[in-house]
Amino acid sequence: MLSDKIKELRTANRFSQVELAKKLNVTKQTISNWENNNIQPSIDMLVKVAECFNVSTDYLLCRVQEKTVCVDGLNDRQIVHIRLLIDDLRMKNLSDNQ
């Protein structure tokens, strides 16, 4: 659900509801209402939420499960480092789960 994705991303990024509200120029109550599934963000606000967390709107709407990493502005060497780090973390998770 969208409400779950917003809360999951907010907590993963260590934002309080107040901090996220400030970033999106809305009230804390708005964030609370989204997370409690009382109201849905507008389409414009959905785009802002996606941009804030560097995810797609499809991810927020649970249309796709993949998370992406934005590498805009990085050079090829930096992108390779990011991929190596991701691979290392995956291997660590595999070994931790065995």
GULUMNU-342894 format. One record per atom (N, C-alpha, C, CB): residue in one letter; residue number from 1; x, y, z; atom name. Coordinates in nm, 4 decimals. Last residue first. Glycine has a CB too. Layout:
<node "A", NUM, <X, Y, Z>, "CA">
...
This chain:
<node "Q", 98, <2.3125, -1.7489, 0.6136>, "N">
<node "Q", 98, <2.3423, -1.8920, 0.6070>, "CA">
<node "Q", 98, <2.3742, -1.9488, 0.7415>, "C">
<node "Q", 98, <2.4564, -1.9180, 0.5138>, "CB">
<node "N", 97, <2.2853, -1.4801, 0.6297>, "N">
<node "N", 97, <2.1626, -1.5595, 0.6319>, "CA">
<node "N", 97, <2.1870, -1.7086, 0.6274>, "C">
<node "N", 97, <2.0757, -1.5211, 0.5175>, "CB">
<node "D", 96, <2.5397, -1.3804, 0.5955>, "N">
<node "D", 96, <2.4749, -1.3623, 0.7261>, "CA">
<node "D", 96, <2.3520, -1.4514, 0.7407>, "C">
<node "D", 96, <2.4352, -1.2160, 0.7459>, "CB">
<node "S", 95, <2.5832, -1.4335, 0.3263>, "N">
<node "S", 95, <2.6631, -1.5068, 0.4258>, "CA">
<node "S", 95, <2.6014, -1.4944, 0.5651>, "C">
<node "S", 95, <2.8084, -1.4545, 0.4276>, "CB">
<node "L", 94, <2.3970, -1.2570, 0.2118>, "N">
<node "L", 94, <2.3894, -1.4007, 0.1861>, "CA">
<node "L", 94, <2.4638, -1.4793, 0.2920>, "C">
<node "L", 94, <2.4453, -1.4334, 0.0484>, "CB">
<node "N", 93, <2.4925, -1.0104, 0.3045>, "N">
<node "N", 93, <2.3593, -1.0564, 0.3447>, "CA">
<node "N", 93, <2.3449, -1.2063, 0.3235>, "C">
<node "N", 93, <2.2506, -0.9817, 0.2666>, "CB">
<node "K", 92, <2.7376, -1.0055, 0.1701>, "N">
<node "K", 92, <2.7356, -1.0054, 0.3174>, "CA">
<node "K", 92, <2.6018, -1.0562, 0.3666>, "C">
<node "K", 92, <2.7632, -0.8637, 0.3739>, "CB">
<node "M", 91, <2.6474, -0.9933, -0.0926>, "N">
<node "M", 91, <2.7246, -1.1095, -0.0492>, "CA">
<node "M", 91, <2.7259, -1.1195, 0.1032>, "C">
<node "M", 91, <2.8685, -1.1017, -0.1034>, "CB">
<node "R", 90, <2.5260, -0.7382, -0.0860>, "N">
<node "R", 90, <2.4460, -0.8577, -0.1160>, "CA">
<node "R", 90, <2.5170, -0.9837, -0.0672>, "C">
<node "R", 90, <2.4183, -0.8678, -0.2676>, "CB">
<node "L", 89, <2.7510, -0.5792, -0.0362>, "N">
<node "L", 89, <2.6432, -0.5848, 0.0621>, "CA">
<node "L", 89, <2.5537, -0.7062, 0.0397>, "C">
<node "L", 89, <2.5601, -0.4570, 0.0567>, "CB">
<node "D", 88, <2.8951, -0.6203, -0.2749>, "N">
<node "D", 88, <2.9528, -0.6586, -0.1456>, "CA">
<node "D", 88, <2.8445, -0.6718, -0.0382>, "C">
<node "D", 88, <3.0581, -0.5554, -0.1016>, "CB">
<node "D", 87, <2.7155, -0.5054, -0.4609>, "N">
<node "D", 87, <2.7496, -0.6479, -0.4681>, "CA">
<node "D", 87, <2.8064, -0.6983, -0.3358>, "C">
<node "D", 87, <2.8501, -0.6729, -0.5808>, "CB">
<node "I", 86, <2.7266, -0.2385, -0.3725>, "N">
<node "I", 86, <2.6001, -0.3124, -0.3690>, "CA">
<node "I", 86, <2.6259, -0.4629, -0.3734>, "C">
<node "I", 86, <2.5095, -0.2703, -0.4868>, "CB">
<node "L", 85, <2.9957, -0.1838, -0.4283>, "N">
<node "L", 85, <2.9458, -0.1751, -0.2917>, "CA">
<node "L", 85, <2.8158, -0.2541, -0.2765>, "C">
<node "L", 85, <2.9240, -0.0283, -0.2519>, "CB">
<node "L", 84, <2.9938, -0.2112, -0.7058>, "N">
<node "L", 84, <3.0763, -0.3009, -0.6239>, "CA">
<node "L", 84, <3.0295, -0.3011, -0.4782>, "C">
<node "L", 84, <3.2245, -0.2593, -0.6315>, "CB">
<node "R", 83, <2.8232, 0.0026, -0.7759>, "N">
<node "R", 83, <2.7853, -0.1361, -0.8071>, "CA">
<node "R", 83, <2.8645, -0.2360, -0.7237>, "C">
<node "R", 83, <2.8065, -0.1648, -0.9558>, "CB">
<node "I", 82, <2.9823, 0.2181, -0.6865>, "N">
<node "I", 82, <2.8492, 0.1959, -0.6277>, "CA">
<node "I", 82, <2.8059, 0.0514, -0.6530>, "C">
<node "I", 82, <2.7443, 0.2959, -0.6871>, "CB">
<node "H", 81, <3.2007, 0.1918, -0.8584>, "N">
<node "H", 81, <3.2190, 0.1785, -0.7136>, "CA">
<node "H", 81, <3.0856, 0.1496, -0.6435>, "C">
<node "H", 81, <3.2827, 0.3065, -0.6559>, "CB">
<node "V", 80, <3.0754, 0.2451, -1.1038>, "N">
<node "V", 80, <3.1349, 0.1130, -1.0810>, "CA">
<node "V", 80, <3.1544, 0.0904, -0.9315>, "C">
<node "V", 80, <3.2702, 0.0995, -1.1560>, "CB">
<node "I", 79, <3.0142, 0.5136, -1.0595>, "N">
<node "I", 79, <2.9049, 0.4172, -1.0756>, "CA">
<node "I", 79, <2.9558, 0.2749, -1.0529>, "C">
<node "I", 79, <2.8413, 0.4297, -1.2162>, "CB">
<node "Q", 78, <3.2697, 0.6246, -1.0593>, "N">
<node "Q", 78, <3.1893, 0.6296, -0.9372>, "CA">
<node "Q", 78, <3.0746, 0.5295, -0.9427>, "C">
<node "Q", 78, <3.1346, 0.7709, -0.9151>, "CB">
<node "R", 77, <3.3376, 0.5800, -1.3277>, "N">
<node "R", 77, <3.4171, 0.5189, -1.2203>, "CA">
<node "R", 77, <3.3389, 0.5167, -1.0894>, "C">
<node "R", 77, <3.5498, 0.5950, -1.2012>, "CB">
<node "D", 76, <3.1516, 0.7390, -1.4664>, "N">
<node "D", 76, <3.1519, 0.5937, -1.4811>, "CA">
<node "D", 76, <3.2277, 0.5237, -1.3687>, "C">
<node "D", 76, <3.2122, 0.5557, -1.6143>, "CB">
<node "N", 75, <3.0233, 0.9952, -1.2388>, "N">
<node "N", 75, <3.0973, 0.9491, -1.3563>, "CA">
<node "N", 75, <3.1005, 0.7963, -1.3570>, "C">
<node "N", 75, <3.2419, 1.0074, -1.3576>, "CB">
<node "L", 74, <2.6989, 1.1213, -1.1544>, "N">
<node "L", 74, <2.8196, 1.0465, -1.1200>, "CA">
<node "L", 74, <2.8911, 1.0052, -1.2476>, "C">
<node "L", 74, <2.7857, 0.9223, -1.0334>, "CB">
<node "G", 73, <2.4685, 1.2374, -1.2420>, "N">
<node "G", 73, <2.5730, 1.3262, -1.1944>, "CA">
<node "G", 73, <2.7007, 1.2551, -1.1523>, "C">
<node "G", 73, <2.5216, 1.4054, -1.0806>, "CB">
<node "D", 72, <2.2606, 0.9713, -1.1443>, "N">
<node "D", 72, <2.2756, 1.0945, -1.2215>, "CA">
<node "D", 72, <2.3845, 1.1813, -1.1590>, "C">
<node "D", 72, <2.1413, 1.1720, -1.2284>, "CB">
<node "V", 71, <2.1963, 0.7440, -1.0211>, "N">
<node "V", 71, <2.3400, 0.7708, -1.0360>, "CA">
<node "V", 71, <2.3638, 0.8936, -1.1236>, "C">
<node "V", 71, <2.4118, 0.6481, -1.0962>, "CB">
<node "C", 70, <1.9617, 0.6218, -0.8022>, "N">
<node "C", 70, <1.9876, 0.7264, -0.9001>, "CA">
<node "C", 70, <2.1371, 0.7561, -0.9034>, "C">
<node "C", 70, <1.9066, 0.8546, -0.8672>, "CB">
<node "V", 69, <1.8619, 0.2985, -0.7774>, "N">
<node "V", 69, <1.9561, 0.3957, -0.7222>, "CA">
<node "V", 69, <1.9846, 0.4961, -0.8321>, "C">
<node "V", 69, <2.0887, 0.3272, -0.6704>, "CB">
<node "T", 68, <1.5467, 0.1406, -0.7114>, "N">
<node "T", 68, <1.6540, 0.1853, -0.7999>, "CA">
<node "T", 68, <1.7436, 0.2833, -0.7252>, "C">
<node "T", 68, <1.5966, 0.2507, -0.9286>, "CB">
<node "K", 67, <1.3754, -0.1533, -0.6283>, "N">
<node "K", 67, <1.4224, -0.0220, -0.5875>, "CA">
<node "K", 67, <1.5357, 0.0146, -0.6807>, "C">
<node "K", 67, <1.4679, -0.0196, -0.4372>, "CB">
<node "E", 66, <1.1049, -0.3374, -0.7561>, "N">
<node "E", 66, <1.2466, -0.3045, -0.7585>, "CA">
<node "E", 66, <1.2705, -0.1639, -0.7065>, "C">
<node "E", 66, <1.3023, -0.3186, -0.8996>, "CB">
<node "Q", 65, <0.8369, -0.3747, -0.7734>, "N">
<node "Q", 65, <0.8987, -0.4027, -0.6445>, "CA">
<node "Q", 65, <1.0445, -0.3591, -0.6387>, "C">
<node "Q", 65, <0.8887, -0.5495, -0.6138>, "CB">
<node "V", 64, <0.5714, -0.1808, -0.9092>, "N">
<node "V", 64, <0.6975, -0.2528, -0.9278>, "CA">
<node "V", 64, <0.7604, -0.2703, -0.7900>, "C">
<node "V", 64, <0.7948, -0.1761, -1.0263>, "CB">
<node "R", 63, <0.3444, -0.0850, -0.7967>, "N">
<node "R", 63, <0.3321, -0.1422, -0.9315>, "CA">
<node "R", 63, <0.4583, -0.2184, -0.9695>, "C">
<node "R", 63, <0.3040, -0.0316, -1.0350>, "CB">
<node "C", 62, <0.3290, 0.0547, -0.5594>, "N">
<node "C", 62, <0.3420, -0.0920, -0.5543>, "CA">
<node "C", 62, <0.3180, -0.1581, -0.6897>, "C">
<node "C", 62, <0.2446, -0.1492, -0.4526>, "CB">
<node "L", 61, <0.3508, 0.3227, -0.5656>, "N">
<node "L", 61, <0.2165, 0.2684, -0.5870>, "CA">
<node "L", 61, <0.2142, 0.1153, -0.5917>, "C">
<node "L", 61, <0.1591, 0.3238, -0.7159>, "CB">
<node "L", 60, <0.6237, 0.3581, -0.5404>, "N">
<node "L", 60, <0.5358, 0.4042, -0.4331>, "CA">
<node "L", 60, <0.3978, 0.3410, -0.4428>, "C">
<node "L", 60, <0.5236, 0.5559, -0.4363>, "CB">
<node "Y", 59, <0.7009, 0.2547, -0.7919>, "N">
<node "Y", 59, <0.7435, 0.1878, -0.6694>, "CA">
<node "Y", 59, <0.6525, 0.2284, -0.5533>, "C">
<node "Y", 59, <0.8912, 0.2217, -0.6371>, "CB">
<node "D", 58, <0.5871, 0.4466, -0.9599>, "N">
<node "D", 58, <0.5427, 0.3074, -0.9696>, "CA">
<node "D", 58, <0.5818, 0.2290, -0.8450>, "C">
<node "D", 58, <0.6018, 0.2407, -1.0945>, "CB">
<node "T", 57, <0.7387, 0.6655, -0.8990>, "N">
<node "T", 57, <0.5994, 0.6659, -0.8526>, "CA">
<node "T", 57, <0.5422, 0.5248, -0.8623>, "C">
<node "T", 57, <0.5131, 0.7658, -0.9357>, "CB">
<node "S", 56, <1.0674, 0.5614, -0.7895>, "N">
<node "S", 56, <0.9674, 0.5916, -0.8927>, "CA">
<node "S", 56, <0.8285, 0.5987, -0.8301>, "C">
<node "S", 56, <0.9704, 0.4850, -1.0054>, "CB">
<node "V", 55, <1.2844, 0.7396, -0.5640>, "N">
<node "V", 55, <1.2176, 0.6186, -0.6110>, "CA">
<node "V", 55, <1.1186, 0.6594, -0.7194>, "C">
<node "V", 55, <1.1456, 0.5429, -0.4935>, "CB">
<node "N", 54, <1.4008, 0.9430, -0.4038>, "N">
<node "N", 54, <1.4697, 0.8867, -0.5207>, "CA">
<node "N", 54, <1.4153, 0.7497, -0.5601>, "C">
<node "N", 54, <1.6188, 0.8759, -0.4928>, "CB">
<node "F", 53, <1.2545, 1.0710, -0.2130>, "N">
<node "F", 53, <1.3150, 0.9431, -0.1755>, "CA">
<node "F", 53, <1.3911, 0.8761, -0.2902>, "C">
<node "F", 53, <1.2081, 0.8496, -0.1252>, "CB">
<node "C", 52, <1.1741, 1.2993, -0.3491>, "N">
<node "C", 52, <1.2371, 1.3129, -0.2178>, "CA">
<node "C", 52, <1.3126, 1.1858, -0.1799>, "C">
<node "C", 52, <1.1317, 1.3456, -0.1109>, "CB">
<node "E", 51, <1.0425, 1.1916, -0.5709>, "N">
<node "E", 51, <1.1681, 1.2646, -0.5888>, "CA">
<node "E", 51, <1.2447, 1.2761, -0.4570>, "C">
<node "E", 51, <1.1408, 1.4044, -0.6461>, "CB">
<node "A", 50, <0.8150, 1.0864, -0.4420>, "N">
<node "A", 50, <0.9055, 0.9986, -0.5170>, "CA">
<node "A", 50, <1.0416, 1.0656, -0.5351>, "C">
<node "A", 50, <0.8447, 0.9626, -0.6548>, "CB">
<node "V", 49, <0.7035, 1.3235, -0.3450>, "N">
<node "V", 49, <0.7447, 1.2190, -0.2508>, "CA">
<node "V", 49, <0.8452, 1.1264, -0.3187>, "C">
<node "V", 49, <0.6216, 1.1383, -0.1993>, "CB">
<node "K", 48, <0.6448, 1.4515, -0.5873>, "N">
<node "K", 48, <0.7402, 1.5126, -0.4941>, "CA">
<node "K", 48, <0.7915, 1.4099, -0.3920>, "C">
<node "K", 48, <0.6745, 1.6317, -0.4210>, "CB">
<node "V", 47, <0.4520, 1.2759, -0.6900>, "N">
<node "V", 47, <0.5771, 1.2972, -0.7639>, "CA">
<node "V", 47, <0.6829, 1.3567, -0.6713>, "C">
<node "V", 47, <0.5539, 1.3901, -0.8860>, "CB">
<node "L", 46, <0.2559, 1.3164, -0.4995>, "N">
<node "L", 46, <0.3118, 1.1824, -0.5168>, "CA">
<node "L", 46, <0.4459, 1.1907, -0.5897>, "C">
<node "L", 46, <0.2133, 1.0916, -0.5947>, "CB">
<node "M", 45, <0.1867, 1.5790, -0.5491>, "N">
<node "M", 45, <0.2576, 1.5484, -0.4256>, "CA">
<node "M", 45, <0.3197, 1.4098, -0.4318>, "C">
<node "M", 45, <0.1633, 1.5587, -0.3059>, "CB">
<node "D", 44, <0.0559, 1.5488, -0.7958>, "N">
<node "D", 44, <0.1732, 1.6361, -0.7851>, "CA">
<node "D", 44, <0.2550, 1.6030, -0.6603>, "C">
<node "D", 44, <0.1301, 1.7837, -0.7822>, "CB">
<node "I", 43, <-0.1544, 1.3816, -0.7132>, "N">
<node "I", 43, <-0.0569, 1.3338, -0.8115>, "CA">
<node "I", 43, <0.0699, 1.4177, -0.8049>, "C">
<node "I", 43, <-0.1164, 1.3377, -0.9540>, "CB">
<node "S", 42, <-0.1958, 1.4006, -0.3538>, "N">
<node "S", 42, <-0.2320, 1.4369, -0.4913>, "CA">
<node "S", 42, <-0.1261, 1.3812, -0.5856>, "C">
<node "S", 42, <-0.2454, 1.5923, -0.5077>, "CB">
<node "P", 41, <-0.2050, 1.1257, -0.1212>, "N">
<node "P", 41, <-0.1431, 1.2466, -0.1763>, "CA">
<node "P", 41, <-0.1954, 1.2745, -0.3173>, "C">
<node "P", 41, <0.0107, 1.2324, -0.1783>, "CB">
<node "Q", 40, <-0.5038, 1.0289, 0.0482>, "N">
<node "Q", 40, <-0.3996, 0.9976, -0.0488>, "CA">
<node "Q", 40, <-0.3356, 1.1281, -0.0955>, "C">
<node "Q", 40, <-0.4574, 0.9173, -0.1695>, "CB">
<node "I", 39, <-0.5987, 0.9722, 0.3915>, "N">
<node "I", 39, <-0.6072, 1.0463, 0.2649>, "CA">
<node "I", 39, <-0.4921, 1.0015, 0.1764>, "C">
<node "I", 39, <-0.6031, 1.2017, 0.2884>, "CB">
<node "N", 38, <-0.5595, 0.7638, 0.5654>, "N">
<node "N", 38, <-0.6807, 0.8450, 0.5786>, "CA">
<node "N", 38, <-0.7067, 0.9262, 0.4530>, "C">
<node "N", 38, <-0.6698, 0.9380, 0.6991>, "CB">
<node "N", 37, <-0.3375, 0.6006, 0.5964>, "N">
<node "N", 37, <-0.4292, 0.5745, 0.4857>, "CA">
<node "N", 37, <-0.5639, 0.6464, 0.5014>, "C">
<node "N", 37, <-0.4525, 0.4254, 0.4732>, "CB">
<node "N", 36, <-0.1453, 0.6736, 0.7651>, "N">
<node "N", 36, <-0.2579, 0.6010, 0.8243>, "CA">
<node "N", 36, <-0.3671, 0.5707, 0.7223>, "C">
<node "N", 36, <-0.3163, 0.6807, 0.9394>, "CB">
<node "E", 35, <0.0199, 0.8195, 0.5995>, "N">
<node "E", 35, <0.0704, 0.6941, 0.6560>, "CA">
<node "E", 35, <-0.0395, 0.6105, 0.7203>, "C">
<node "E", 35, <0.1781, 0.7232, 0.7582>, "CB">
<node "W", 34, <-0.1424, 1.0430, 0.5439>, "N">
<node "W", 34, <-0.0971, 0.9537, 0.4360>, "CA">
<node "W", 34, <-0.0586, 0.8176, 0.4916>, "C">
<node "W", 34, <0.0223, 1.0154, 0.3604>, "CB">
<node "N", 33, <-0.1694, 1.1494, 0.8027>, "N">
<node "N", 33, <-0.2881, 1.1031, 0.7294>, "CA">
<node "N", 33, <-0.2517, 1.0111, 0.6137>, "C">
<node "N", 33, <-0.3671, 1.2221, 0.6770>, "CB">
<node "S", 32, <0.0980, 1.2184, 0.8536>, "N">
<node "S", 32, <0.0295, 1.1212, 0.9379>, "CA">
<node "S", 32, <-0.0928, 1.0639, 0.8668>, "C">
<node "S", 32, <-0.0117, 1.1853, 1.0706>, "CB">
<node "I", 31, <0.1306, 1.4173, 0.6606>, "N">
<node "I", 31, <0.2130, 1.2963, 0.6560>, "CA">
<node "I", 31, <0.1464, 1.1854, 0.7361>, "C">
<node "I", 31, <0.3553, 1.3242, 0.7104>, "CB">
<node "T", 30, <-0.0569, 1.6026, 0.7595>, "N">
<node "T", 30, <-0.0713, 1.5476, 0.6244>, "CA">
<node "T", 30, <0.0069, 1.4175, 0.6122>, "C">
<node "T", 30, <-0.0232, 1.6493, 0.5182>, "CB">
<node "Q", 29, <0.0526, 1.6658, 1.0060>, "N">
<node "Q", 29, <-0.0767, 1.5966, 1.0018>, "CA">
<node "Q", 29, <-0.1016, 1.5348, 0.8644>, "C">
<node "Q", 29, <-0.1906, 1.6936, 1.0373>, "CB">
<node "K", 28, <0.2709, 1.8147, 0.9335>, "N">
<node "K", 28, <0.2945, 1.6836, 0.9933>, "CA">
<node "K", 28, <0.1662, 1.6012, 0.9874>, "C">
<node "K", 28, <0.3441, 1.6976, 1.1398>, "CB">
<node "T", 27, <0.2020, 1.9787, 0.6163>, "N">
<node "T", 27, <0.1987, 1.9686, 0.7621>, "CA">
<node "T", 27, <0.2325, 1.8264, 0.8074>, "C">
<node "T", 27, <0.0605, 2.0102, 0.8157>, "CB">
<node "V", 26, <0.4446, 2.0471, 0.3551>, "N">
<node "V", 26, <0.3094, 2.0126, 0.4011>, "CA">
<node "V", 26, <0.3149, 2.0067, 0.5534>, "C">
<node "V", 26, <0.2586, 1.8747, 0.3390>, "CB">
<node "N", 25, <0.6927, 2.0556, 0.2213>, "N">
<node "N", 25, <0.6129, 2.1776, 0.2398>, "CA">
<node "N", 25, <0.4650, 2.1458, 0.2663>, "C">
<node "N", 25, <0.6253, 2.2679, 0.1160>, "CB">
<node "L", 24, <0.8610, 1.8470, 0.2163>, "N">
<node "L", 24, <0.7560, 1.8467, 0.1142>, "CA">
<node "L", 24, <0.6651, 1.9693, 0.1224>, "C">
<node "L", 24, <0.6726, 1.7213, 0.1269>, "CB">
<node "K", 23, <1.0270, 1.8987, 0.4317>, "N">
<node "K", 23, <1.0872, 1.8767, 0.2997>, "CA">
<node "K", 23, <0.9836, 1.8888, 0.1877>, "C">
<node "K", 23, <1.1538, 1.7387, 0.2943>, "CB">
<node "K", 22, <0.8374, 1.9106, 0.6374>, "N">
<node "K", 22, <0.9117, 2.0313, 0.5999>, "CA">
<node "K", 22, <0.9723, 2.0175, 0.4611>, "C">
<node "K", 22, <1.0217, 2.0606, 0.7022>, "CB">
<node "A", 21, <0.7576, 1.6406, 0.6439>, "N">
<node "A", 21, <0.6592, 1.7455, 0.6136>, "CA">
<node "A", 21, <0.7291, 1.8743, 0.5694>, "C">
<node "A", 21, <0.5699, 1.7731, 0.7368>, "CB">
<node "L", 20, <0.9916, 1.5195, 0.7284>, "N">
<node "L", 20, <0.9413, 1.4932, 0.5934>, "CA">
<node "L", 20, <0.8412, 1.6011, 0.5521>, "C">
<node "L", 20, <0.8757, 1.3533, 0.5861>, "CB">
<node "E", 19, <1.0024, 1.6268, 0.9901>, "N">
<node "E", 19, <1.1102, 1.6525, 0.8941>, "CA">
<node "E", 19, <1.0640, 1.6293, 0.7514>, "C">
<node "E", 19, <1.2309, 1.5642, 0.9243>, "CB">
<node "V", 18, <0.7654, 1.5230, 1.1014>, "N">
<node "V", 18, <0.7854, 1.6684, 1.0935>, "CA">
<node "V", 18, <0.8919, 1.7014, 0.9891>, "C">
<node "V", 18, <0.8263, 1.7257, 1.2319>, "CB">
<node "Q", 17, <0.8119, 1.2522, 1.1000>, "N">
<node "Q", 17, <0.7021, 1.3047, 1.0179>, "CA">
<node "Q", 17, <0.7169, 1.4552, 0.9995>, "C">
<node "Q", 17, <0.5653, 1.2721, 1.0821>, "CB">
<node "S", 16, <1.1685, 1.2112, 1.0697>, "N">
<node "S", 16, <1.0453, 1.2162, 1.1482>, "CA">
<node "S", 16, <0.9345, 1.2638, 1.0542>, "C">
<node "S", 16, <1.0596, 1.3116, 1.2746>, "CB">
<node "F", 15, <1.3765, 1.0018, 0.8822>, "N">
<node "F", 15, <1.3039, 1.1281, 0.8894>, "CA">
<node "F", 15, <1.1892, 1.1121, 0.9880>, "C">
<node "F", 15, <1.2514, 1.1716, 0.7490>, "CB">
<node "R", 14, <1.5365, 0.7822, 0.8126>, "N">
<node "R", 14, <1.5467, 0.8429, 0.9459>, "CA">
<node "R", 14, <1.4887, 0.9830, 0.9534>, "C">
<node "R", 14, <1.6901, 0.8472, 0.9888>, "CB">
<node "N", 13, <1.4925, 0.6383, 0.5934>, "N">
<node "N", 13, <1.5753, 0.7576, 0.5753>, "CA">
<node "N", 13, <1.5904, 0.8376, 0.7046>, "C">
<node "N", 13, <1.5159, 0.8460, 0.4669>, "CB">
<node "A", 12, <1.3204, 0.4529, 0.6964>, "N">
<node "A", 12, <1.4497, 0.4062, 0.6456>, "CA">
<node "A", 12, <1.5467, 0.5220, 0.6265>, "C">
<node "A", 12, <1.4311, 0.3314, 0.5134>, "CB">
<node "T", 11, <1.0977, 0.6148, 0.7481>, "N">
<node "T", 11, <1.1743, 0.5611, 0.8604>, "CA">
<node "T", 11, <1.3115, 0.5108, 0.8158>, "C">
<node "T", 11, <1.0966, 0.4480, 0.9279>, "CB">
<node "R", 10, <1.0210, 0.6762, 0.4822>, "N">
<node "R", 10, <1.0487, 0.7828, 0.5799>, "CA">
<node "R", 10, <1.1353, 0.7297, 0.6936>, "C">
<node "R", 10, <0.9168, 0.8411, 0.6363>, "CB">
<node "L", 9, <0.9763, 0.4241, 0.3708>, "N">
<node "L", 9, <1.0830, 0.5091, 0.3183>, "CA">
<node "L", 9, <1.1204, 0.6199, 0.4163>, "C">
<node "L", 9, <1.0409, 0.5699, 0.1851>, "CB">
<node "E", 8, <0.7587, 0.3392, 0.5319>, "N">
<node "E", 8, <0.8810, 0.2591, 0.5206>, "CA">
<node "E", 8, <0.9985, 0.3446, 0.4740>, "C">
<node "E", 8, <0.8596, 0.1419, 0.4237>, "CB">
<node "K", 7, <0.5668, 0.5384, 0.4802>, "N">
<node "K", 7, <0.6206, 0.5220, 0.6150>, "CA">
<node "K", 7, <0.7521, 0.4450, 0.6126>, "C">
<node "K", 7, <0.5193, 0.4504, 0.7043>, "CB">
<node "I", 6, <0.5289, 0.4933, 0.2043>, "N">
<node "I", 6, <0.5708, 0.6254, 0.2532>, "CA">
<node "I", 6, <0.6332, 0.6117, 0.3923>, "C">
<node "I", 6, <0.4500, 0.7241, 0.2569>, "CB">
<node "K", 5, <0.4431, 0.2260, 0.2035>, "N">
<node "K", 5, <0.5662, 0.2650, 0.1341>, "CA">
<node "K", 5, <0.6181, 0.3988, 0.1854>, "C">
<node "K", 5, <0.5424, 0.2726, -0.0172>, "CB">
<node "D", 4, <0.1989, 0.2407, 0.3434>, "N">
<node "D", 4, <0.3102, 0.1624, 0.3982>, "CA">
<node "D", 4, <0.4429, 0.2026, 0.3350>, "C">
<node "D", 4, <0.2856, 0.0127, 0.3769>, "CB">
<node "S", 3, <0.0473, 0.3955, 0.1661>, "N">
<node "S", 3, <0.0709, 0.4427, 0.3028>, "CA">
<node "S", 3, <0.1901, 0.3706, 0.3659>, "C">
<node "S", 3, <-0.0549, 0.4222, 0.3891>, "CB">
<node "L", 2, <0.0368, 0.2292, -0.0598>, "N">
<node "L", 2, <0.1085, 0.3563, -0.0649>, "CA">
<node "L", 2, <0.1422, 0.4058, 0.0753>, "C">
<node "L", 2, <0.0258, 0.4613, -0.1393>, "CB">
<node "M", 1, <0.0834, -0.1189, 0.0000>, "N">
<node "M", 1, <0.0000, 0.0000, 0.0000>, "CA">
<node "M", 1, <0.0881, 0.1256, 0.0000>, "C">
<node "M", 1, <-0.0950, -0.0004, 0.1221>, "CB">
